[in-house]
Every structure is written in C-alpha cells, then in structure tokens.
Amino acid sequence: MVGLREGDRYLVVNPFFHSFGYKAGWLASFMRGATVLPETVFDVDRVLERIERDRVSMLPGPPTLYQGLLSHPGLAQHDLSSLRLAVTGAAVIPVELVERMRDELGFDTVITGYGLTETCGIVTMCRFDDDPETIATTSGRAIPGVDVMCVGRMGDELPRGEPGEVVVRGYNVMRGYFNDPAATDETITNGWLHTGDVGVMDERGYLKITDRMKDMFIMGGFNCYPAEIENLMAANADLAQVAVVGVPDERMGEVGVAFVVLAEGSDLTDEAVVAWCRENMANYKVPRRVELVDELPMNASGKVVKYQLRERAAGLS
C-alpha cells in the first residue's frame, strides 16, 4: 500500500521492539526485498550522514524525526536526493510538516497512517496514489479486513463529519492485555477496541485524528484539543516543536500551557509566542502560558511524554 519495493534502502530508526520498527520496518523489508539499514538511536547528525552515505530511499518515523531533520542548521550541506518514501504517524501530523517534508527534504511520497500497539500497529493508512491533500490532512482509510467507526458517548456511530471516539474491529485487534482481564474488558466491547483517540471520518471513509480524549481540556466551557492548537502553531516558522497541555485554573477551570522548542536562529520570547497565537487563532485556544525549552521529553518511539509536561506545567508559577 505504501509503495515499498525491492531495492529500497530502508533506514530503520524506530525502536526494534516497537510495532513501527519491528513490523513496518524489519518484516516489511524482508517481505519486499528492501535493504535494512539499522540505526539504534536517533541522532540528527548521524542520520543525515547515513542518508547521504548509504543512499537511503525509505525513512519512516514519528513527526519528531522529521522535525529534527528540518530544524538542523546544517541540513542544506547534505545530499538528500536519494530520499523517496516517508511514512509517518504515531501522533497528529501538522499539514505544514508534510509540505516541508516534500519541499525541503525532497520526499516524492509521504504517507500518513494511524494505529496503536493494540492493533498490531496499524488501523488506517493513505495509499501511495492518494492525492496530496488527502495525505496531508488525513490518516487514510481502514486497511482491508478492518472496520473503523467514530462513536459517541453511548457507543453509537456518529454521522460522517462529527468528532467521536475511534473504535476498531478486525483481525489486527489484540486478544487482550497480558494478565489484566479487567483492563481488557474496559477496552474491548463486543469485539470493538476503544482507542481513546478522537477522530472525524469523512464521506469517503478517510479518518482524521484530532486528539487523545485524555489530552482534551475544557477552558471556560470550550473543548480544547491540544493537537489542533499545536497544528495551528506549526504554521509559525520560528517554532521547531510545540506541545500543548491543559492544567487546572481557578477561574477558567483549565487553561493551555505550551512548551516550545524554537527553530535555529529564532529569538522569539514567550510573550511574543503568545502574541502570535492571539493573532492567529480563536481566543479560547490561545495558550495562557508558554515555556521555551531546549527539547521535549520523548519516549523510545518518539512520542512526546505529555504527562511529564502536565506535571511540569502544574508546578509553574
């Protein structure tokens, strides 16, 4: 579906124990006859060097991998002409990032997908011949043999275009959590896996993930989705990475706090970031505080560890 083919040179940076690196990396390469180039730790300088030296054509990863490459000051000094195919997921993908991956990193094809460990790593994905707008704005449609719905609080399927929890049924759904039947029963109902992710499905069956249900916060009665706010902030070229979390507030109930890694050479202040947000998004979405950081906490698969940021934000003065 993604267009991986014999002769591709595949740099596997994703953790080998994780479904992204193990199944989409090693097993996919064996099945297609692609050359596996293992890279155990993501280091921007090292990866740029290997792309040029080893003529890497396939480089998948979470959004943070590509953001790291794009924000590197020496990017222009490396020959990236061998890059052909990118597959990304594991988080909400800013449209701006997909465009920059094509324009600045030189990928011919960028595929977006959505999945979780409980579904063997994949639920929906774009196809390599989907139009650019679909690839940039959705996580694709269900893979063959798998059913996907967006449901309301009572478990009923919602009309297309309305946000709801994403549920999945199919051969890819896990049997259950190891030695934890209670957690399994809470997560799987009549064969349907409750993902805890909020999504919108269009009339074609293409899914757009808007956020994690647990990450949503309510400010003054308005539902705020951190991923949507992060996507809006990604349009600011001075910001390399952004993570937004909600924290308790006596007056508003909850407010947003943004942790920002500035792009190389940017001298924006936290006040300037807030001012930019006020000019470019609805007031209730604007983070009430911004903290400039050197890096965001990541787990082994490249996802931002938001609970650490929530704990840190709650302790800010």
Number of C-alpha atoms within 10 A of each C-alpha: 10 17 15 21 15 13 12 22 24 26 25 25 23 26 20 18 11 16 21 27 22 16 17 19 27 21 14 17 21 13 11 14 15 21 19 19 17 16 16 11 13 16 14 19 13 11 19 19 15 17 22 15 13 13 18 24 24 26 24 25 22 20 21 22 20 20 17 16 19 21 19 15 11 12 16 11 8 13 15 22 14 19 23 21 23 23 20 24 21 21 20 25 27 19 17 17 20 24 16 15 19 17 11 14 19 16 22 15 23 24 27 27 29 23 20 15 13 20 20 17 21 23 27 25 25 26 21 19 12 13 10 14 11 17 23 21 19 27 28 25 23 21 18 10 9 17 16 22 24 25 21 15 9 6 14 11 17 17 16 17 14 14 18 26 24 24 25 24 21 17 13 17 21 16 12 16 13 8 8 9 11 10 12 16 13 10 18 19 13 7 14 17 23 19 18 16 17 22 24 23 25 14 9 9 15 21 30 24 24 23 20 19 15 10 19 18 21 18 20 14 11 12 12 23 23 26 23 18 22 22 19 17 27 19 15 15 12 19 19 22 22 23 21 25 28 26 20 16 13 7 9 12 14 19 23 28 23 26 24 24 19 22 20 13 9 12 10 13 13 16 13 12 23 17 13 14 20 15 10 15 13 10 11 17 22 24 22 15 17 21 15 17 12 10 13 20 14 13 9 12 19 18 17 18 13 17 12 14 21 18 12 11 22 15 9 9 4
